[in-house]
Amino acid sequence: MKPRFPLPEEVPRGHFKQVPQEQEPHAKSTQKALPWLKLLPAGNPLIEIFGQIHTAILYTKSKELRKAKWKCIEYILYWIDPIMHNLLSLETETDGKPSENLLFNMCRLGICIFLGPIRRNCGKLGVSTKIYVRKLKTLLSNPHNANVIKVPRAFMLWLLFFGMLESRGLQDEQWYLASLAKTASGFGLVWDDLVAIVSGFLWMDSVYQKELEDAKSRFTLKEVALWFPVGRQILI
């Protein structure tokens, strides 16, 4: 199938063999602790996508330890664009069970939303996740899907959290705020608990840390949950 997000023609392909030399921290990580390994069935191509993002994040940490610059367009071209290329080249529907297809699409949309701020921080200022935010809301708010799949708490909070971040100023913002508030309060979580769970799934501190204060000012568990109730909990 022809990729819907082809790699930029101006990128010298030979450079991709040089950059990954700084991926060593990935080999030292505890593979069993990676949450997507428990979320996805063995052999699912999204496991490799999550792993590529994890490696790309570890690369930035190794740069920061050496006080070296990494927030530049080259990081997007050599690391993030290839991941987006691989992700968007995957079929959205498989021959698997409906629950597997739904989980696949939830992951796919969540990753696209997660990578949006990273791409903008590194120079791709025109990147928009608006369409992914809307599609993810459609999946999560469909009551039929609650009967198809139940997902781990950390994954659902991660999806809602980044949907909330990227829906600022959009029509879907209130839904994400309320859904995240209701889900978090249902588990008895306060803000710091929520951030700890979300950052434990997949996170890039150097990009998202500065957005936390703004997000917190938009999000107060009790006030939002009462102000905009969203009905029964779904998918968890």
C-alpha positions as CSV (number, residue, x, y, z in Angstrom):
1,M,0.0,0.0,0.0
2,K,1.3,3.5,-0.9
3,P,2.2,5.4,2.3
4,R,-0.2,8.3,3.0
5,F,2.7,10.2,4.7
6,P,5.8,9.7,2.6
7,L,9.2,10.6,3.9
8,P,10.4,14.0,2.8
9,E,12.3,13.7,-0.5
10,E,14.9,16.3,0.7
11,V,16.1,14.2,3.6
12,P,19.3,12.3,2.8
13,R,18.4,8.7,3.5
14,G,22.0,7.9,4.5
15,H,21.7,10.1,7.6
16,F,19.2,7.7,9.1
17,K,22.0,5.1,9.6
18,Q,24.1,7.6,11.5
19,V,21.7,9.1,13.9
20,P,20.6,6.0,15.8
21,Q,24.1,5.5,17.2
22,E,22.8,7.4,20.3
23,Q,20.0,5.0,21.0
24,E,22.0,3.1,23.6
25,P,19.8,4.0,26.6
26,H,17.0,2.0,24.9
27,A,18.9,-1.2,25.3
28,K,19.3,-0.5,29.1
29,S,15.5,0.0,29.6
30,T,13.5,-2.7,31.3
31,Q,11.4,-4.1,28.5
32,K,8.8,-5.7,30.8
33,A,8.0,-2.3,32.3
34,L,6.9,-0.8,29.1
35,P,3.1,-0.4,29.4
36,W,2.2,-0.9,25.8
37,L,3.6,-4.5,25.9
38,K,0.7,-5.3,28.3
39,L,-1.8,-3.3,26.3
40,L,-1.2,-4.8,22.9
41,P,-1.2,-8.4,21.7
42,A,2.1,-9.9,20.7
43,G,3.0,-9.1,17.1
44,N,0.9,-6.0,16.9
45,P,2.8,-3.5,14.7
46,L,2.0,-0.6,17.1
47,I,4.4,-2.2,19.7
48,E,7.3,-1.3,17.3
49,I,5.8,2.2,16.9
50,F,5.6,2.8,20.6
51,G,9.2,1.4,20.9
52,Q,10.4,3.8,18.3
53,I,8.9,6.8,20.1
54,H,10.4,5.5,23.4
55,T,13.8,5.4,21.8
56,A,13.4,8.8,20.3
57,I,12.6,10.2,23.7
58,L,15.6,8.5,25.3
59,Y,17.8,10.1,22.6
60,T,16.6,13.5,23.7
61,K,17.4,12.7,27.3
62,S,21.0,11.6,26.3
63,K,21.4,14.9,24.5
64,E,20.1,16.9,27.5
65,L,22.6,15.0,29.8
66,R,25.4,16.3,27.6
67,K,23.7,19.8,27.5
68,A,23.5,19.3,23.7
69,K,20.8,20.9,21.6
70,W,18.1,18.6,20.1
71,K,15.0,20.8,19.6
72,C,15.5,21.5,15.9
73,I,13.9,20.5,12.6
74,E,16.5,17.8,12.1
75,Y,15.2,15.9,15.1
76,I,11.7,15.8,13.4
77,L,13.1,14.8,10.0
78,Y,15.4,12.1,11.3
79,W,13.3,10.7,14.2
80,I,9.6,11.8,14.3
81,D,8.7,12.0,10.6
82,P,9.8,8.4,10.0
83,I,7.6,7.3,12.9
84,M,4.6,9.2,11.5
85,H,5.4,7.6,8.1
86,N,5.3,4.1,9.6
87,L,2.3,4.8,11.7
88,L,0.1,6.3,9.0
89,S,1.1,3.6,6.5
90,L,-0.5,0.9,8.7
91,E,-4.0,-0.3,7.7
92,T,-6.6,1.2,10.0
93,E,-8.7,-2.0,9.8
94,T,-7.5,-5.6,10.3
95,D,-9.0,-9.0,10.1
96,G,-8.9,-9.2,13.9
97,K,-11.7,-9.0,16.4
98,P,-13.7,-5.7,16.7
99,S,-11.9,-5.1,20.1
100,E,-8.5,-5.3,18.4
101,N,-9.5,-2.9,15.6
102,L,-10.9,-0.4,18.2
103,L,-7.7,-0.6,20.3
104,F,-5.6,-0.2,17.2
105,N,-7.4,3.0,16.2
106,M,-7.3,4.4,19.8
107,C,-3.6,3.9,19.9
108,R,-3.0,5.3,16.5
109,L,-5.0,8.5,17.2
110,G,-3.4,8.8,20.6
111,I,0.1,8.7,19.2
112,C,-0.7,11.2,16.5
113,I,-2.0,13.6,19.2
114,F,1.0,12.9,21.5
115,L,3.5,13.7,18.7
116,G,1.9,17.0,17.7
117,P,3.4,19.3,20.4
118,I,6.8,17.6,19.9
119,R,6.7,18.4,16.2
120,R,5.7,22.0,16.9
121,N,8.4,22.5,19.6
122,C,11.0,21.4,17.1
123,G,10.0,23.8,14.3
124,K,7.0,22.4,12.5
125,L,4.8,25.2,13.7
126,G,1.9,24.4,11.3
127,V,1.3,21.0,12.7
128,S,-2.4,20.5,13.8
129,T,-3.9,17.6,15.6
130,K,-7.4,18.9,15.3
131,I,-8.7,16.0,13.1
132,Y,-7.2,13.4,15.4
133,V,-8.7,15.0,18.5
134,R,-12.1,14.9,16.9
135,K,-11.8,11.3,15.8
136,L,-10.6,10.2,19.2
137,K,-13.5,11.8,20.9
138,T,-15.9,10.1,18.4
139,L,-14.4,6.7,19.4
140,L,-14.3,7.3,23.2
141,S,-17.8,8.8,23.4
142,N,-19.5,6.1,21.4
143,P,-21.5,4.0,23.9
144,H,-21.4,1.0,21.7
145,N,-17.6,0.8,22.1
146,A,-18.0,0.4,25.8
147,N,-19.4,-3.0,25.1
148,V,-16.6,-3.9,22.7
149,I,-13.5,-3.2,24.8
150,K,-12.2,-2.3,28.3
151,V,-8.8,-0.7,28.5
152,P,-6.3,-0.2,31.3
153,R,-6.7,2.9,33.4
154,A,-3.3,4.4,32.6
155,F,-4.0,4.2,28.8
156,M,-7.4,5.8,29.0
157,L,-6.1,8.6,31.2
158,W,-3.2,9.1,28.8
159,L,-5.6,9.4,25.8
160,L,-7.9,11.8,27.6
161,F,-5.0,13.9,29.0
162,F,-3.4,14.6,25.6
163,G,-6.8,15.0,24.0
164,M,-7.4,17.7,26.7
165,L,-4.1,19.4,26.0
166,E,-4.6,19.5,22.2
167,S,-8.3,20.5,22.3
168,R,-7.6,23.9,23.8
169,G,-9.8,26.4,22.1
170,L,-11.6,23.7,20.1
171,Q,-15.2,22.6,20.2
172,D,-14.2,19.4,21.8
173,E,-12.3,21.0,24.7
174,Q,-15.1,20.9,27.3
175,W,-15.8,17.2,26.5
176,Y,-12.2,16.3,27.1
177,L,-11.9,18.4,30.3
178,A,-15.1,16.9,31.7
179,S,-14.3,13.3,30.7
180,L,-10.8,13.5,32.2
181,A,-12.1,15.0,35.4
182,K,-14.9,12.5,35.8
183,T,-12.5,9.6,35.0
184,A,-9.8,10.8,37.4
185,S,-12.2,11.6,40.2
186,G,-13.8,8.2,39.8
187,F,-10.5,6.7,40.7
188,G,-10.0,9.1,43.6
189,L,-7.1,10.9,41.9
190,V,-5.9,14.4,42.5
191,W,-3.9,16.4,39.9
192,D,-0.4,15.1,40.9
193,D,-1.7,11.5,40.8
194,L,-3.1,12.0,37.4
195,V,0.2,13.5,36.0
196,A,2.2,10.6,37.6
197,I,0.0,8.0,35.9
198,V,0.0,9.7,32.5
199,S,3.7,10.4,32.5
200,G,4.3,6.8,33.4
201,F,2.7,5.6,30.2
202,L,4.5,7.8,27.6
203,W,5.9,11.2,28.2
204,M,8.5,13.8,27.1
205,D,9.3,16.0,30.1
206,S,11.2,18.7,28.2
207,V,8.1,19.3,26.0
208,Y,5.1,18.7,28.3
209,Q,6.4,19.9,31.6
210,K,5.9,23.6,30.6
211,E,2.3,22.9,29.6
212,L,1.3,21.4,32.9
213,E,0.6,24.7,34.7
214,D,-1.6,25.9,31.9
215,A,-3.4,22.5,31.9
216,K,-3.9,22.5,35.6
217,S,-5.5,26.0,35.5
218,R,-8.0,24.6,33.0
219,F,-8.6,21.4,35.0
220,T,-10.0,21.2,38.6
221,L,-11.4,17.8,39.3
222,K,-14.5,18.7,41.3
223,E,-15.4,21.9,39.5
224,V,-15.1,20.5,36.0
225,A,-16.9,17.2,36.8
226,L,-19.9,19.1,38.3
227,W,-19.9,21.8,35.7
228,F,-20.0,19.5,32.7
229,P,-21.2,16.0,33.5
230,V,-20.6,13.5,30.7
231,G,-22.7,10.5,31.8
232,R,-21.5,7.0,32.5
233,Q,-17.9,6.0,32.3
234,I,-16.9,4.3,29.1
235,L,-14.2,1.9,28.0
236,I,-12.6,1.3,31.4
